[in-house]
Amino acid sequence: MSILAETTGLDHDVVMTDSRPPADFPSHTPWAHSDGIVSQSPALLDALERVKRVAPTNATVLITGETGTGKELMARAIHRRSRRANRPMVTVSLAAIPDPLVASELFGHEHGAFTGAIQRRIGRFETADRGTLFLDEIGELSIDMQVSLLRAVQEGEFERLGASQTRHADVRIITATNRDLESQVEDGGFRADLFYRLSVFPLHLPPLRERREDIPVLAEYFLCRLQKVLGRRFDGVEAASMERLKAFDWPGNIRQLENVIEHAAILCDEPVLHVPGALMTRARGPAATSAGSRLAQTLHHSEQQLIEQALVDANGRVAGFRGAAARLDVPPSTLESKIRRYRIDKLRFRPRHN
């Protein structure tokens, strides 16, 4: 969570960490927050009940929902409740990988398999052996790669690029998409056999506008966790601001709400959070105002400073118990995405040895 709200960006992430709410967050919602999920909405609580049922099995799960509804968080909840919880969950954002490199990313390659393959690479299927492989944005996969993925999912078999030896991996597959895959199947853009193989257990996450009762508790939750990053305490969200939050449609869903709370907290000097209505916007085109651009630049500069300070404290390490991601209370994949966005050189924060 916190200042780094986006969960996509880096092409893969090996997750074996927990995601817990802050100790002082009130526990009055019906869902136990051990999975980092906050809700009192009947629609989402029904989805969480389905998670508890499917998690102990090896069934493939297809999570659908709009961007920002928490699909990766739900995938992690399934993994933590599964029999594979003591093994890695490997996350791959297929939208972040150029199409020619997808096969190498998933299945690995041998030295010299293609131009630039200067050493052997272990693929994500091998890394996730006996664990969980989460394939985000599965709708972005090309038809050619869908054939290879079908075999790996169905038979557990694959070959590294440049190798003839067939390898095996025992992997539980969870996929996610914000697309209508059934329509893609009808249009010929997605293989029907792969769709049915991946959607043994479909799980749909409703958009935030359909679970408005969650907006107040989510806003307080994000603000409570953000206090650790900003090093200051807030006494909640002012009433008028909360009414604005509840009335907005949130096209970017939970991620947009989280970003708005972060943005407002950085700008606010009062003990009770004021959320300017100008922060709650729909997607804007090139005609964004210069004032809005300056405000965004200020926010990005503050975010970059927080990241760089965390890297200083962690001696340039991102992952691990004492890494920068843990200090900022975010997934390593999220932090890596931000580091790439701001073009931060991690190596300059590492100690020099004479």
QUINOR-V597843 format. One record per helix or strand. SS is the DSSP state (hx for helix, st for strand). FROM is the first residue (numbers start at 1). LEN is the number of residues. If there is no record, write none. Layout:
BEGIN
ss = <SS;SS>
from = <FROM;FROM>
len = <LEN;LEN>
END
This chain:
BEGIN
ss = <st;hx;hx;st;hx;st;hx;hx;st;st;hx;st;hx;hx;st;st;st;st;hx;hx;st;hx;hx;st;hx;hx;st;hx;hx;hx;hx;hx>
from = <12;33;42;61;71;89;94;99;108;121;124;132;138;143;157;161;167;172;181;192;201;208;212;237;239;253;273;277;290;324;332;346>
len = <4;3;14;4;10;5;3;9;2;2;4;5;3;13;2;1;2;6;7;7;4;3;19;1;9;15;1;3;24;5;10;4>
END
